[in-house]
Amino acid sequence: MTTPSSSVATDTESATRDLGREIRRIRSERGLTLLDVANLTGLSVSMLSMLERGRTGVSVGSLVAVSSALGVPVGELFHAPTSPGATVVARADQTEITVGAGVNRRLVLADPQHGIEIAELHLPPGAHTGDEPVRHEGHEYLTVLEGTLTVEIAGEIRRLGTGDALHLDARQLHRFANTSDSPSRSMLVMHRPVVSGYGH
């Protein structure tokens, strides 16, 4: 008899394999090599290879960097619908990704045609978006809605409180962390260059 815990583990492993296959499919369609993606993201070729084979967990930061390198919103890696012409995206239609120790990223709105993605990031105490900083094309704008957020940009540490805002050139290595004892919630807007020929 399958226990709930083993069922959850199986579901997670299956989702990781599906994610890896989708990343490999899109990368192949784009004509990109693993080395190309590594150079664009700051992630190692071996880590990317393991990710595509579904043999490693993935951080929110890695997902954002890889999706940007592939020219697609994060939600598209999970087959989430995007409706750039819609004026309203219902809460029920927004894709949530939970990885690691409760790190949650909710894709609020994606407009691939104009290179815009809006997301809400929840970090429990002690959580972060990845062990290593990542980089990708475009710019990120964020404001802290609740708690505090520690931002590492090119080796420099910035600490933001509730209501503080930040703009960063995402080509710099960066990562987000919650080093406080309280939950952190931030709204992020990512704008990346729209590459012609990607079908988005």
BALOBA-1460 file (C-alpha; in Angstrom, 3 decimals):
// residues 200
<rec num="1" residu="m" x="0.000" y="0.000" z="0.000"/>
<rec num="2" residu="t" x="1.348" y="3.408" z="-0.936"/>
<rec num="3" residu="t" x="1.702" y="5.813" z="1.950"/>
<rec num="4" residu="p" x="0.859" y="9.514" z="1.521"/>
<rec num="5" residu="s" x="4.524" y="10.476" z="1.929"/>
<rec num="6" residu="s" x="5.731" y="8.086" z="-0.763"/>
<rec num="7" residu="s" x="2.915" y="9.252" z="-3.055"/>
<rec num="8" residu="v" x="4.010" y="12.852" z="-2.646"/>
<rec num="9" residu="a" x="7.607" y="11.866" z="-3.323"/>
<rec num="10" residu="t" x="6.549" y="10.011" z="-6.482"/>
<rec num="11" residu="d" x="4.510" y="13.009" z="-7.674"/>
<rec num="12" residu="t" x="7.466" y="15.324" z="-7.074"/>
<rec num="13" residu="e" x="9.854" y="13.036" z="-8.946"/>
<rec num="14" residu="s" x="7.412" y="12.765" z="-11.848"/>
<rec num="15" residu="a" x="6.987" y="16.551" z="-11.970"/>
<rec num="16" residu="t" x="10.779" y="17.000" z="-11.951"/>
<rec num="17" residu="r" x="11.153" y="14.600" z="-14.873"/>
<rec num="18" residu="d" x="8.360" y="16.332" z="-16.802"/>
<rec num="19" residu="l" x="9.975" y="19.714" z="-16.144"/>
<rec num="20" residu="g" x="13.335" y="18.443" z="-17.356"/>
<rec num="21" residu="r" x="11.838" y="17.082" z="-20.565"/>
<rec num="22" residu="e" x="10.064" y="20.372" z="-21.235"/>
<rec num="23" residu="i" x="13.266" y="22.374" z="-20.691"/>
<rec num="24" residu="r" x="15.181" y="20.070" z="-23.051"/>
<rec num="25" residu="r" x="12.427" y="20.267" z="-25.671"/>
<rec num="26" residu="i" x="12.326" y="24.076" z="-25.672"/>
<rec num="27" residu="r" x="16.119" y="24.345" z="-25.611"/>
<rec num="28" residu="s" x="16.344" y="22.067" z="-28.654"/>
<rec num="29" residu="e" x="13.680" y="24.089" z="-30.480"/>
<rec num="30" residu="r" x="15.679" y="27.254" z="-29.782"/>
<rec num="31" residu="g" x="18.859" y="25.668" z="-31.124"/>
<rec num="32" residu="l" x="20.668" y="26.250" z="-27.821"/>
<rec num="33" residu="t" x="23.311" y="23.968" z="-26.323"/>
<rec num="34" residu="l" x="23.693" y="23.292" z="-22.606"/>
<rec num="35" residu="l" x="26.809" y="25.467" z="-22.728"/>
<rec num="36" residu="d" x="24.776" y="28.316" z="-24.236"/>
<rec num="37" residu="v" x="22.270" y="28.124" z="-21.373"/>
<rec num="38" residu="a" x="25.077" y="27.839" z="-18.808"/>
<rec num="39" residu="n" x="26.700" y="31.002" z="-20.162"/>
<rec num="40" residu="l" x="23.376" y="32.846" z="-20.067"/>
<rec num="41" residu="t" x="22.433" y="31.795" z="-16.535"/>
<rec num="42" residu="g" x="25.624" y="31.259" z="-14.546"/>
<rec num="43" residu="l" x="24.552" y="27.665" z="-13.849"/>
<rec num="44" residu="s" x="26.930" y="24.797" z="-14.593"/>
<rec num="45" residu="v" x="26.523" y="22.500" z="-17.598"/>
<rec num="46" residu="s" x="26.484" y="19.454" z="-15.309"/>
<rec num="47" residu="m" x="23.689" y="20.939" z="-13.172"/>
<rec num="48" residu="l" x="21.636" y="21.806" z="-16.265"/>
<rec num="49" residu="s" x="22.175" y="18.305" z="-17.660"/>
<rec num="50" residu="m" x="20.959" y="16.760" z="-14.394"/>
<rec num="51" residu="l" x="17.964" y="19.094" z="-14.407"/>
<rec num="52" residu="e" x="16.981" y="18.038" z="-17.924"/>
<rec num="53" residu="r" x="17.248" y="14.384" z="-16.908"/>
<rec num="54" residu="g" x="15.044" y="15.007" z="-13.881"/>
<rec num="55" residu="r" x="17.793" y="14.022" z="-11.464"/>
<rec num="56" residu="t" x="18.023" y="17.152" z="-9.375"/>
<rec num="57" residu="g" x="15.732" y="19.516" z="-7.578"/>
<rec num="58" residu="v" x="15.428" y="23.023" z="-8.898"/>
<rec num="59" residu="s" x="15.410" y="26.373" z="-7.142"/>
<rec num="60" residu="v" x="13.156" y="29.306" z="-7.983"/>
<rec num="61" residu="g" x="16.190" y="31.328" z="-9.049"/>
<rec num="62" residu="s" x="17.328" y="28.587" z="-11.422"/>
<rec num="63" residu="l" x="13.860" y="28.297" z="-12.946"/>
<rec num="64" residu="v" x="13.677" y="32.032" z="-13.588"/>
<rec num="65" residu="a" x="17.153" y="32.099" z="-15.126"/>
<rec num="66" residu="v" x="16.587" y="29.042" z="-17.333"/>
<rec num="67" residu="s" x="13.161" y="30.202" z="-18.520"/>
<rec num="68" residu="s" x="14.617" y="33.602" z="-19.411"/>
<rec num="69" residu="a" x="17.464" y="31.958" z="-21.339"/>
<rec num="70" residu="l" x="14.868" y="29.937" z="-23.256"/>
<rec num="71" residu="g" x="12.749" y="33.018" z="-23.906"/>
<rec num="72" residu="v" x="9.603" y="31.780" z="-22.160"/>
<rec num="73" residu="p" x="7.748" y="32.674" z="-18.938"/>
<rec num="74" residu="v" x="8.353" y="30.338" z="-15.996"/>
<rec num="75" residu="g" x="4.722" y="29.228" z="-16.148"/>
<rec num="76" residu="e" x="5.154" y="27.932" z="-19.692"/>
<rec num="77" residu="l" x="7.568" y="25.301" z="-18.401"/>
<rec num="78" residu="f" x="4.573" y="23.925" z="-16.496"/>
<rec num="79" residu="h" x="2.152" y="24.460" z="-19.420"/>
<rec num="80" residu="a" x="0.404" y="27.331" z="-17.637"/>
<rec num="81" residu="p" x="-1.816" y="29.357" z="-19.983"/>
<rec num="82" residu="t" x="-0.851" y="32.909" z="-20.858"/>
<rec num="83" residu="s" x="-3.331" y="35.472" z="-22.144"/>
<rec num="84" residu="p" x="-1.568" y="38.724" z="-23.056"/>
<rec num="85" residu="g" x="-4.799" y="40.131" z="-24.472"/>
<rec num="86" residu="a" x="-6.808" y="39.535" z="-21.300"/>
<rec num="87" residu="t" x="-7.524" y="42.379" z="-18.903"/>
<rec num="88" residu="v" x="-8.174" y="40.101" z="-15.935"/>
<rec num="89" residu="v" x="-6.329" y="36.955" z="-14.847"/>
<rec num="90" residu="a" x="-8.321" y="35.231" z="-12.118"/>
<rec num="91" residu="r" x="-6.485" y="34.136" z="-8.995"/>
<rec num="92" residu="a" x="-7.523" y="30.553" z="-9.728"/>
<rec num="93" residu="d" x="-5.765" y="30.714" z="-13.111"/>
<rec num="94" residu="q" x="-2.422" y="31.866" z="-11.709"/>
<rec num="95" residu="t" x="0.298" y="29.214" z="-11.512"/>
<rec num="96" residu="e" x="2.037" y="28.601" z="-8.188"/>
<rec num="97" residu="i" x="5.376" y="26.826" z="-7.879"/>
<rec num="98" residu="t" x="6.581" y="25.633" z="-4.474"/>
<rec num="99" residu="v" x="10.138" y="24.322" z="-4.214"/>
<rec num="100" residu="g" x="12.721" y="23.726" z="-1.542"/>
<rec num="101" residu="a" x="11.774" y="24.606" z="2.022"/>
<rec num="102" residu="g" x="8.432" y="26.184" z="1.196"/>
<rec num="103" residu="v" x="9.667" y="28.785" z="-1.294"/>
<rec num="104" residu="n" x="6.606" y="29.808" z="-3.294"/>
<rec num="105" residu="r" x="6.461" y="31.775" z="-6.545"/>
<rec num="106" residu="r" x="3.046" y="32.717" z="-7.926"/>
<rec num="107" residu="l" x="2.945" y="33.809" z="-11.555"/>
<rec num="108" residu="v" x="0.421" y="36.644" z="-11.412"/>
<rec num="109" residu="l" x="0.572" y="37.657" z="-15.068"/>
<rec num="110" residu="a" x="2.675" y="36.806" z="-18.107"/>
<rec num="111" residu="d" x="2.775" y="38.777" z="-21.348"/>
<rec num="112" residu="p" x="5.435" y="37.042" z="-23.481"/>
<rec num="113" residu="q" x="4.691" y="39.280" z="-26.460"/>
<rec num="114" residu="h" x="6.051" y="42.269" z="-24.537"/>
<rec num="115" residu="g" x="8.534" y="40.394" z="-22.341"/>
<rec num="116" residu="i" x="6.691" y="41.127" z="-19.082"/>
<rec num="117" residu="e" x="6.217" y="38.753" z="-16.166"/>
<rec num="118" residu="i" x="4.734" y="39.650" z="-12.771"/>
<rec num="119" residu="a" x="5.160" y="37.277" z="-9.846"/>
<rec num="120" residu="e" x="4.706" y="37.195" z="-6.100"/>
<rec num="121" residu="l" x="7.532" y="35.586" z="-4.117"/>
<rec num="122" residu="h" x="6.994" y="34.073" z="-0.664"/>
<rec num="123" residu="l" x="10.071" y="33.111" z="1.348"/>
<rec num="124" residu="p" x="9.669" y="31.521" z="4.795"/>
<rec num="125" residu="p" x="12.306" y="32.366" z="7.435"/>
<rec num="126" residu="g" x="15.752" y="31.160" z="6.384"/>
<rec num="127" residu="a" x="14.704" y="30.389" z="2.796"/>
<rec num="128" residu="h" x="16.353" y="31.610" z="-0.417"/>
<rec num="129" residu="t" x="15.894" y="31.417" z="-4.172"/>
<rec num="130" residu="g" x="18.959" y="29.215" z="-4.682"/>
<rec num="131" residu="d" x="22.286" y="28.156" z="-3.233"/>
<rec num="132" residu="e" x="24.114" y="30.056" z="-5.960"/>
<rec num="133" residu="p" x="23.267" y="33.407" z="-7.565"/>
<rec num="134" residu="v" x="22.068" y="33.352" z="-11.173"/>
<rec num="135" residu="r" x="21.841" y="35.812" z="-14.047"/>
<rec num="136" residu="h" x="19.630" y="36.281" z="-17.078"/>
<rec num="137" residu="e" x="18.747" y="38.887" z="-19.668"/>
<rec num="138" residu="g" x="16.471" y="41.756" z="-18.749"/>
<rec num="139" residu="h" x="15.654" y="43.788" z="-15.674"/>
<rec num="140" residu="e" x="13.868" y="42.999" z="-12.435"/>
<rec num="141" residu="y" x="11.836" y="45.417" z="-10.343"/>
<rec num="142" residu="l" x="10.571" y="44.436" z="-6.921"/>
<rec num="143" residu="t" x="8.900" y="45.819" z="-3.849"/>
<rec num="144" residu="v" x="8.680" y="44.149" z="-0.454"/>
<rec num="145" residu="l" x="5.057" y="43.719" z="0.577"/>
<rec num="146" residu="e" x="5.652" y="41.990" z="3.902"/>
<rec num="147" residu="g" x="8.687" y="41.346" z="6.095"/>
<rec num="148" residu="t" x="12.230" y="41.881" z="4.840"/>
<rec num="149" residu="l" x="14.279" y="40.659" z="1.905"/>
<rec num="150" residu="t" x="18.032" y="40.261" z="1.574"/>
<rec num="151" residu="v" x="19.240" y="40.729" z="-1.997"/>
<rec num="152" residu="e" x="22.697" y="39.705" z="-3.207"/>
<rec num="153" residu="i" x="23.771" y="41.500" z="-6.398"/>
<rec num="154" residu="a" x="27.225" y="40.862" z="-7.821"/>
<rec num="155" residu="g" x="28.516" y="39.965" z="-4.369"/>
<rec num="156" residu="e" x="27.007" y="42.999" z="-2.624"/>
<rec num="157" residu="i" x="24.309" y="42.586" z="0.015"/>
<rec num="158" residu="r" x="21.260" y="44.849" z="0.186"/>
<rec num="159" residu="r" x="18.612" y="44.518" z="2.903"/>
<rec num="160" residu="l" x="15.118" y="45.729" z="2.083"/>
<rec num="161" residu="g" x="12.261" y="46.318" z="4.489"/>
<rec num="162" residu="t" x="8.514" y="46.448" z="3.937"/>
<rec num="163" residu="g" x="7.718" y="49.078" z="1.321"/>
<rec num="164" residu="d" x="11.280" y="49.274" z="-0.020"/>
<rec num="165" residu="a" x="11.768" y="48.829" z="-3.755"/>
<rec num="166" residu="l" x="14.662" y="47.810" z="-5.976"/>
<rec num="167" residu="h" x="15.594" y="47.764" z="-9.654"/>
<rec num="168" residu="l" x="18.391" y="45.498" z="-10.836"/>
<rec num="169" residu="d" x="20.041" y="44.625" z="-14.099"/>
<rec num="170" residu="a" x="19.404" y="40.878" z="-14.147"/>
<rec num="171" residu="r" x="22.586" y="40.250" z="-16.144"/>
<rec num="172" residu="q" x="24.378" y="40.609" z="-12.815"/>
<rec num="173" residu="l" x="24.564" y="37.507" z="-10.637"/>
<rec num="174" residu="h" x="21.834" y="37.798" z="-8.018"/>
<rec num="175" residu="r" x="19.777" y="35.885" z="-5.475"/>
<rec num="176" residu="f" x="17.079" y="36.636" z="-2.892"/>
<rec num="177" residu="a" x="16.948" y="35.382" z="0.702"/>
<rec num="178" residu="n" x="14.930" y="35.813" z="3.863"/>
<rec num="179" residu="t" x="17.393" y="36.021" z="6.727"/>
<rec num="180" residu="s" x="14.769" y="37.120" z="9.266"/>
<rec num="181" residu="d" x="12.542" y="35.177" z="11.647"/>
<rec num="182" residu="s" x="9.343" y="36.263" z="9.869"/>
<rec num="183" residu="p" x="7.857" y="35.394" z="6.454"/>
<rec num="184" residu="s" x="8.813" y="37.561" z="3.491"/>
<rec num="185" residu="r" x="6.502" y="38.449" z="0.607"/>
<rec num="186" residu="s" x="7.553" y="40.492" z="-2.418"/>
<rec num="187" residu="m" x="6.097" y="41.476" z="-5.785"/>
<rec num="188" residu="l" x="8.455" y="41.139" z="-8.729"/>
<rec num="189" residu="v" x="8.200" y="42.459" z="-12.262"/>
<rec num="190" residu="m" x="10.606" y="41.023" z="-14.813"/>
<rec num="191" residu="h" x="11.144" y="42.592" z="-18.203"/>
<rec num="192" residu="r" x="13.284" y="40.716" z="-20.687"/>
<rec num="193" residu="p" x="14.140" y="41.437" z="-24.324"/>
<rec num="194" residu="v" x="11.697" y="39.897" z="-26.781"/>
<rec num="195" residu="v" x="13.631" y="37.733" z="-29.223"/>
<rec num="196" residu="s" x="12.057" y="37.463" z="-32.658"/>
<rec num="197" residu="g" x="11.515" y="34.009" z="-34.026"/>
<rec num="198" residu="y" x="10.644" y="32.457" z="-30.678"/>
<rec num="199" residu="g" x="6.971" y="32.428" z="-31.452"/>
<rec num="200" residu="h" x="6.161" y="34.534" z="-28.404"/>
